[in-house]
Amino acid sequence: MYVYDQYDQKILDERVAQYRGQTERYLAGDLSEEEFLPLRLQNGLYVQRLAPMLRVAVPYGLMNSTQLRTIARLSRDFDKGYVHISTRQNIQFNWPELAEVPDMLAELAKVQMHAIQTSGNCIRNTTTDQFAGVARDELVDPRPYCEIIRQWSTLHPEFAFLPRKFKIAVCGTEEDRAAVRAHDIGIELVKNAAGEVGYKVLVGGGLGRTPVIGVEICDYLEKQHLLSYLEAILRVYNQHGRRDNKYKARIKILVKAMGIDAFREAVEAEWAHLKDGPTTLTDAEIERASSFFTEPEYAQIDAAAAEVALAEQGASDPIFANWVKRNTVAHRVDGYRIVNISLKATGYAPGDITDQQLELVADLADRFSFGELRSTHQQNLVLADVPMADLYELWQTLQKSGLATANIGYLTDMICCPGGDYCALANAKSIPVAESIQARFDDMDYVYDLGPLELNISGCMNACGHHHIGHIGILGVDKKGEEFYQVCLGGSQSKDASIGKILGPSFKQEDMADVMEKILGTYVDLRTEEENFLDTYRRVGIAPFKEKVYA
């Protein structure tokens, strides 16, 4: 992973000192609330319903064990002993004291972490596939390109006050695990006929009040032009994006208003001034970024023997075999597996993890996965490089700590924002709905029989839970001071991305588990043997589900 040099560390330490002074001035009354607002936002600090929330950047979801132990200690010393994994692969503290945030940032800086640009109208954390570098379906490792974007965009003076927040995702695999079509800019790493690496660029995606799937603006961009082309897009947006109405300020609104052809023409005109300029990527710069993502010292493993041994362990312990089947993924290196650690145990808020669990995962990363781990868009964690011979010991340890729920990719592995329990913007609580669905669907044989299923829950139209692109999406709404929930069906975050359609009138919180049962029962009745939920929905449409739910 990328390691800071002296310039990185100096900039970060100076930023912490700067924010400490700003906080002290605010608490002394020398800065007004209005003056302090943009300062705290650019340092990742929100004021939520009951307490501040500090969002820590995890660039493209990659952390080391030392960083994770620091997060655990800070959650214990400055918070309530747990943190939340966000859909942008970041980490959130939900209960810090405003006056103590500079101390937290100073501790984070010691392990090369920060909260810069995790909020505010700027370029946010660049996200990617949680299996980057180890996935079998990977065409190109996206991490060096994410790091190049991170270095270019962090503290970029021209893009510090955009019309609205701006999100970029990068994907280098056959399967899109980064939801690139739901981002302001989505980048797919591709190869041309000559085998040269380049980029397919999508623009104008995004969720919130006006959900839009991104559209292609460039089918093949040569690799040296990545930053200049991104800069051209951002300049057009910065100049022409609306600033009079924050609900119409995202780039998706501008692209839709102009039309993709006119928007592309404006970008090309701007790019003409930037192309082959100072931001042109050289082969040496790409190699420099790539040098930080070298292959670890994999052991020479007899893969056939490892497979036999794993099968024997599974035969003697079916619960372990089920976990391997549901929560581990084939690795590009024979003899290894990618391990997903589910943070979706029944009875716990999706995406939350305690300080003790964090420290345990850090220890496991050191023992089994070269000291590295990843956070995911689905609010889970990943150990990317686990020898197959170590899987049983790893599973036993995870099981003792409540981290071995075998549900990755299934109904109860739901995305869920913190909702009204924390967020001042939320119209309704998300976590109680998630818990009611977890409790209702506790028969894992039934959950597995449903097949792969994405359930996403948001507490308001800001769509932090990405409800629009879940196979089933739930949105909290306010009706005259009461919390209700709207359901949409048919969303997808994959390469065949789609926005879900609203089922009909909203429901009370206590009805949501019953509603889910009717939706899923309809699917089971109508599916063919080979179909998953999304296949069935796309074949039969929304009418049968609506008829059953509102009968």
N, C-alpha and C positions, 0 to 999 in steps of 0.2 A: 504494500500500500504506500501511498505518497507520504514522505517524511518531510517536515518543514526544514527549510534552510534558515540561516541567520536573519535573512530579510523578512521571511514569513513571521518568524517569532517576534522580531522587533516591532513589526506592524501590529501584531496581535497584542503584545504587551502595552504598546502605546494606546491602542484602542480601549483596553480595559481601564487604564489610568484616566483616559479622557472621560469615559462613562462614569467612573467613580466620582469625578469632579462634578459632572452634570447632575448626578443623583444627589450629591451633598448640597448643591445649589438649589435644587428643587425642594428638598426637605427643609432647607433653611428659609424658603419663601422667596428666593432670588430669581427663580424661574417659575412662570405660571404653568398651569396644567396644559394650556394650549402650546406653550413653548417646549414643554418636556415631552409631549406626545410623540412627535416624530423622532426624537432622540431615543426614547425607550423602544419604540417599534423597530428602529434599525439595529437595536441590540437584542431583539427577540423577546421583548417583554410586553405582554398584554395585561390589561386589567380585566379579570373575569368576573363572574357573578359574585363569588365569595372571597376571592383572593387573586393576586397576580398569577400569571402563568408564564413560565420561561421555556422557550422552545430552543433546543440545542441542535445545531446543524450536524448531520451525519452524512457527509458527502457520499453520494451514490450508495448509501447504506453500509459502508465499510468501516469497521472498528477493530481495534485490538483489545486484548484482555486487560491491559493497564487502563485504557480509557473506560472500559466497562466497570472496572472496580472503582474508578473515580466517580462515575455516575452513581454507583451504589452508595458510596460514602456520602456524597452530597445529598442524596435522597434521604439518608438517615439523619444527617446533621442539620440540614436546612429545610427539609420537607417532612412528609409523613411516612417515609419509608417505602415508597413505590414510585414508579414513573409510568408514562404512557408512550407507546410507539405509534407515531402518526402515519398516515397514508403517504407522506412524502419521505418516509424512512427516517424521520427525525425523532428526537426524544423530548418529551415534555414533562416538566415539573409543574404540578398543579397547585402547590401551596407555599411557594417561597414568600419571605418577607421582602418588600420592596427595598428596604435599606440594606439587606444582606445580599442582594443580587450581585453587586460588584465583587463581593468576596467569592461568590460562586463562580463568576466569570474568571477571576484570577486563578482559581484552582483548576478550572477547565483549561485555561491557557497553558498551564504547566504540562498538560498531556496533549497539546495541539488540538484542542477543541474550542469552539466558540458558538455564539448565537447570532453572529452578524448576518443580516439579510434573511433571517427566518420569518420576518414579518415586514410590513411596510410595502410601499409601491415600488418594488425593485425586482431584480431577478432573484428568484428564490433558489432553494437547494435543487441541483440537477439530480434527477433520479434515473435508475436503470434496473435491469434484470438482477434479481437477487442471486442468480446462479452465474453471474458474469465470470468468465474465465475458466469455468469448470463444466459448463453445460454441453451436452453431446450435440445439441442442435445449433451450436454457436458457429456463425460464419466469421465474425471478427469480435475480439474482446472489446467491449465498449468502454471499459474503465479509463484507459488513457485519454480518450476523447472527452469523457466526462470531466476528468481532471483538468484538461486544457480549457474547457468551458468554465470550470470553477475558478481557475486562476484569472481568466480574462474578465469574468463577470463580477467577482468579489471587489467591492468598493470602486466599481467603475463609475467615475464622476458623471458621465453623461446619462447614465441610466439609474441614478439614485432616486429620482422622483418621477417615475413613469405615471401615465394616467391611472394605472392600476397594477396590482401585483402580476408577476410574469413567471410562468413555469415552463421548464424545458425537460423533456425526457428523451433518453437514448436507448435504442434496442439494437442488438447485434445478432439476434437469433431467428430461427424459423418461426417459433411461437413468440408472440408479443406478451411478455410478462411485465412490461413497464407501462402499459396503457398509453402508448405514445399518441394515439388519436384523440385523447381527451386532454391534451395539453396545448398551451399557447403555441409552442413549437414542438413538434415531434420529429425525431431524427432516427431513420433506419439506416444502419450500416449495410451497404450492398457492395457487390463486385460487378464490374462491367464485363463485356465479352473477352477482354484481354486479361481478366483476373485482377484488375486494379481496384483498390478499395476506394469507395466514394460514399455519398450520402443521398438517400431519398429524404426530402424535407417536406414536412406537413406543417400547416399553419392554421390558426384560427379555431383550434379545438378548445373545449372548456366546459365546465358544468355550471353550477350556480343557478341563478334565476332563468337564464337562457341557455340550456344545454345544447352544445353543438359538437359534432364530430369534425375533426380537423380535415382539411382538404390538401391535396398535393399541390405544392407550389413549384417544386423542382424534382424531376424524376432521377436525375443523377448529377450530383455536385462533386467536382474533383476535391480530393481530401485537403489540398493546400488552401482551399477557399472557405473552409468552415467558418472561421471567425469573421471574416469580412462580409460573408453572406448573412450571418446572424446579425451583425451590426447594421446592415442595410435594412433588414426587416424591422429591427428595433427602432431605427431612426424614423422610418415611415410611420410606425405606430406612435412614437413619441411626439411627432409633429402633428399627426392627424387624429390620434385617438381622442375621444371626448373626455373633457375634464369638468364639464358642467353637471354631469349626472353619473355618480359612481356605479349605478346599476347598468349603465350603457358604456362603461369606460374600458372594458376588456377588448383585446385585439379581435376576438371573435365577432364583436359587433361591427368593428371597422371593416373586417374582411367581408362580412355579409352585406354591409351597406355599399361598399365599393364593387363587390363581385370579385371573384378570385382572379379573373383575367386583368382587371384594372389594378388590383392590388399587386399582382405579379409585375405588371408594367412599371408601377411606382418603385417597387423594390429593385428591379433591374436598372432603372435610371439612377437610383441612389448608389447601387452597387458599382456602377461604372466609375464613380469617383473613389471607390474604396478598393476595388479589385487590384491585386498585385501590389498593394501598398504595405505599410508597416505590419499589419496584422496577418499577412500571408504566412501560413505555416510552412516551415522548412522541414525536410526529412529529418534533420538533426533535432528539431524541436519535438517532432512526433516520437522519435527514438528516445529522447530524454524522458518524455512523459511515460513511454512504454517501459522504460527501465525500472520504474518503481513497481511494476506489476509482473515481476519475474515468477517463474514457476517454483513452487517450494520443492524441497528435497524429498520427492516421493520415494517410498521404498519400492524395491522390486518384489512384487507380490505374485505368487502363483494364483492367478485369478480363478482358474477352474477349481483348484483345491479350496479357495476361499468361498466360492459359491456352494460347494458341497458341504463345507462346515456350517455355513449360514443356514442351509436348508435343514441340516440335522438339528441345529439349535431351535429353528422354527418348529420342527416336527415335535420336539419335546416340550415346547412352550408356545402354544397357539397365540397367546396374547402378544408375545414378542413378535411372532411372525406377522400378525396383523399390523402392528406398529411399523415394521419394516415395509410392508406393502403400502401403507397409507402415507407414511411420513418421510420416507427416504426416496431418493431419485438417483437414477443411473449417473455415474460420474464419467467424464471423458477419459480418465485414467483407470485402467482395469485394476480391480482389487480395492477400489475406494467407492464410497457412496456419499451423496449430498444429504444431510440430515436437516429436516425442518423441525423446529421446536415450536409447538403450538402454544400460543398464549390465549387459548379459547376454551379453557376448562369450564364446565358448567358451574354456574354460581359465582363466576368472577367476571369483572368488566373486560370485554374483549380488548386486547392490546396492552393490558396492564401487567406489570411484573414487579415483584418486591425487591428490596435491597438484597435480601438473602438469596433469592433466586438469581439475581444479577451476578452476585459473587460466585455462585455455583457455576453458572454458565461460563464465566470468565475462567474458572479452574478447568472446566471441561474443554474449553477452547485450547488452553495450554496443553492439556494431556492428549487430546485427540485430533486437533485441527490447526496445528502450527500457530496457535495463539491469536487467530483471527476469527471474526464472526461477522454476520451481516444482519441488518434489519430489513424488513420487507414492506412492500406496498400493502400487503394484506395484514400488516400489524403483527407479524410473527418474527422469529429469529432463525438464523441458519448457521449451521456448522458445515462448511463447504467441502472439507477434505478429510473425511473420517475413514480409516481403514476398516474393511468389512469385518476383520477379526475383532475389532473393538466395539462393534455395534451393540453386542449384548450387555457388556459392562456399562456402556454409555446409557442405554435404555434403562437399566436397573437404577442407575443414579437419578435419571430424569424422573422416573416413576415415583421415587420416594419424595420428590419435591413438587409433585403436581404439574410436571411439565411434559408428560408423555401422552397427552390426549391424542388419540389416533384419528384425527378428523380433517387433515389438511385437504382443502379443495372440496369439502362437503358442506352441507347445510349449516352446521354449527360453527364452522370456521368463518364466521361472518365478519365483515368490516363494520365498525361502529364508531362514530364520533363520540366524544365525551358528553355532548348534548346538554340539556338544561340542568343537569347536576353540577355543571361547572361553568359552561359558556354563557356569557351575558347576551350573546346574539341569538341563542337557541329559542325556538318557539315551544319546544317540548323536550322531554327527557328521552334519551335513546337507550341508556343502559337497562332500565326496567323492561323495555320491550325485548331487548336481546336476551335478558335472563328468563323471561316468560317463554320465549321460543326454545331456548336451551332446555328448560325444564320439561316442556311438553314433548320435545323430540329427544328423549333420553335413551330410546331404544336404538342403539347404534346399528343393529342389523337393518332396521328400517331406513336409517339415514344412509347407509351404504347402498341399499337397494335403490334409493332415489338417484344415485349416480352423482357425478360432479355438478355442483350447484352453488352459485354465488348469490349470497344474500347480503345486501348493503343497506345500512341504516344511517340516516342523517337527522339531526335535530332541528334543522332549518334549511332554507333555500340556498344557503351558502354551499351546501352539498359536500361538507368535509368528509362525510361517509360515502361519497360517490354513489348515491342511490340511483342516479339516472342510468348507470352502466352496470348495475347488478342484474343478474337474471331475474331476480326479484328485488325490488327496491322499496324501502319504507322511508317516508318523509314526515317528520313532525310538523304540524301546522297548528296555528292558534285560531280558535273559534270563540270569539267573545270572552276571552280569558280562560278558556278551557283547552286542554291538550287533546288533539286528535291526530290521526295518522293516515296519510294517503299512501296507497300502494300502486306501484307501477310494475309492469311485466315486460320482459323481452329485451332488456338492456344487455350489452356486451362490451367488454373492454379489450377484446382480442383484435386480430387484424380484420375480422368481419364486424367491426365495432358498430353498435347501434344504441340509440337512446330508447329507454323503456317508455311504454305507453301507460297513461294513468288508467287504472282499473275502473274507477268510479268514485262516488262519494267516500269521504274519509270515515275512520272508525275510532271508537274509544280505545284507550290503552288496554282495558281488560278484555277486549274482544280480539286482540291481535293474534293470539295463539290459535283461536278458533278459525280466524280468517286464513292463517297459514295452513291449517289442517285442510280446509276446503280447497285451497289452491293446489296443494300437493296431492290431495286425493283425486282431483280432476286430472292432473297430469298422469298419475298412475293409471287411471281408467283409460286414458286416451293414447298413451304412448305405444309405440311399437317396440319390439325387443331391443333394437339397437339404438334407440333414441335417448338422448339426455333431455333435460327440461327445456333448454333453449331450442333444440331441434323440434320438439313437440309443439312448443308455442309458435314457432315460425310456420309450422305446417298447418295448425288448426286456427291460429289467430286468437284474439283476446275474448271473443264472444262466449265460448264455452266456460271460461273461467269466471267471467262476469255473471253469467246465468247461475252458476253454482253458488257463488259467494253471496249474491243479492237475492237469491230465491226466497 
